[in-house]
């Protein structure tokens, strides 16, 4: 049996070492009679319960633990040894009625959601307690050979982003894709085809503008035509984000980093003082950024600086419609519930918050619009947003 703990980083324990300190119960074999009454939810239902538990924790701040028990052979219901029934029985006896058991991955991985473990509970202590309890139950019904085929992992929510890989803003095991239906997959394939066709068509139509803007940038300031910056895409995957350069070279990003931190934290008074002249509106960009060139101000006002992102769309790093991809130091300031805007759908050039509020919204309002888009997404919604985008650009409200 291998064990991975996600409170303090991955940890693998050999079966012999694991069982050495876990005494077998004195009682006889556990009966598997009446297993029809033991609940193991179907995959779709279990993943939906995991999603709902995340939402509860975001509000209550009461953490939970997701335990995954994996074995590609033993968890097949047709396995002749009856190991599946024994595993289910052991889990039933070692979990509470309030815990949720179900298929995390049908036929190979069973998940258990241990709820309300205590806001002040130490992660290592909880992991050890759960590990001992579950392993003790399994060892009473399975042989050593069968136990060696099982892998256990523990994942806490909310997790500590500081302990994650720099390119990943969260333990993605806690964010499984619940949109696995055939109809959903077909719709997303059509969305991808729309992205490819739309970006190719836009690049063709705007090719004269692209060349003209590139020439103006080269003639009016020193440096490359394109600005490249690392952004975090779908599920935290980093990519090189493209824009026409609108700032001078060798600029200090501290001014923007400090501004973003203030804005996300909701300290509007400090934000307004930094924006000086925004008529009291909260905006997601600095309105008087000294780093921006004169031609850059025009490009930002008209959103022409965004056109190179059509290449990101062609490469599959972005979509035409979706949440804006964040900068790494922006993500470091996120609250728990802010993360979902990064994990649920791929980032886009335009989106619901751009056409409804553009930059004149608070950060929390922007995230809520992104999540509204994600939960109500459809191809028709994408088309409506794309149709509304030119008007939002021409009006120029909130663009700086």
Helices and strands as residue ranges (DSSP letters): E 2-5, H 15-20, G 35-37, H 43-60, E 64-70, H 83-94, E 100-105, E 109-114, H 123-139, H 144-147, E 151-157, G 161-163, G 172-174, H 182-205, H 207-220, E 226-232, G 234-236, E 238-244, H 254-265, H 268-275, H 294-302, G 304-306, H 309-314, E 319-321, H 328-331, G 337-339, H 340-343, E 348-350, H 352-356, H 363-375, H 379-395
